[in-house]
């Protein structure tokens, strides 16, 4: 697996995907996308055996974006990369993204597919489509404003200027900003907390948050009631574990 462009590792119920082109700043080429796509299939097939997914990157840079040397190369199917980003976003499991160093354009679109972003102090987020006369096709114009608000998203996209890890946490792009040396520990802490929760509850929450994202409050409240997954099969076991079987 050392030669893989994306590594998939399992530690109990925690699955970790690692972008592994550090010599190319983890630029996204078609081979990397193919490996990521295959790993997402494996995670989907694992079902509730996997509670949470971590997306991280080897080396000092999370992702420099699309590999522009492959610009014009024919993808296996239309909207290939966008579809894989959407698959990542739509996993049943929460996705935690660990970002150190640069996270630019296509790399930012990939990170935005996560549910929780943890930034190292070295992190730098930027939308540089305009620098290369490109327009987004992998979700930037939709996911970025939903994360940071319409007007901050416009500033980032119009200027191409970078946002630091600390600023990313301040504006809601990242959930946390931590020293680089603490990045792995913080991500592990969050992943362990999620894995300790009921899969039934967490997976249902993710589905509800996604389905209600654009609903008015009244419709959202009704949807929560009528689309509820109900009480999970592990309810009695968890109550007994918490209270020692006492009523």
C-alpha positions, 0 to 999 in steps of 0.5 A: 500500500506504500505506493497508493495515492490514497491509503485506506486504513481501519482502526476498529470503527474508524476509517482513515483516508490519506491522500498520498502524493506528498511529492506533488503536494497531493495534487488531484490527478485521475489516478488519485480520484480512481483510488479514492472512488474505490475506497469510498465503495469499500466504506459504503460496503462496510456499513455500520462497521465504520462509524466515522471517516477521517480524511487527511493528507501525507506531507506538509500540504493537504492538497494543492488542488487539481493537477493542472498537468492533466488539464484536458485529460479524459475522465472515465465518465462525465462529472467524474470528480464532482461525483466522487466529491458528492459521494464523500459528502453523502457517506452515511458516516460523519467525515472529519477532514484534517488540514495542514498547509495549503488547501487550495481550490479543488483541495478546498472543494474536497475538504468542504465535503466533510462534516467537520474540518480541523485546521492546523495553524499552518493551514491556508485555505484559498479558492484560486479558480480565478487565478487560472481562468477556471470556474468551479464544477466540484461544488465550491459555489454551493458548499463554501457559502453554506459553510462561511456565508454568502459574502465571505464566500464571495470575497474568497472566490473573487480575490483568491486570497488565502484564509489562515487556519485561525481565520478559518475557525473564526468564520466557521470554515473550520471547526477548530484550529490547533497547533500542527503538533496537536492536529492528529490528536484533536482529530483522533479525539473527535473521531473516538467521540463519534465512534462511541455514539450510537450509529443509529443516532449519528447516521440519522442526524447526518441524514436529517441535517442534509435533508433539512439544510434548505427548508424553512423552519416550520417545514424542517420541524415537520420533517424531523418528526415525520422522517424520524428514524425512531429509537435505535436497536441499541437503546436498551443496551445503552441505557443499561450500560449508563445506569447499570440496569437501574430504573 
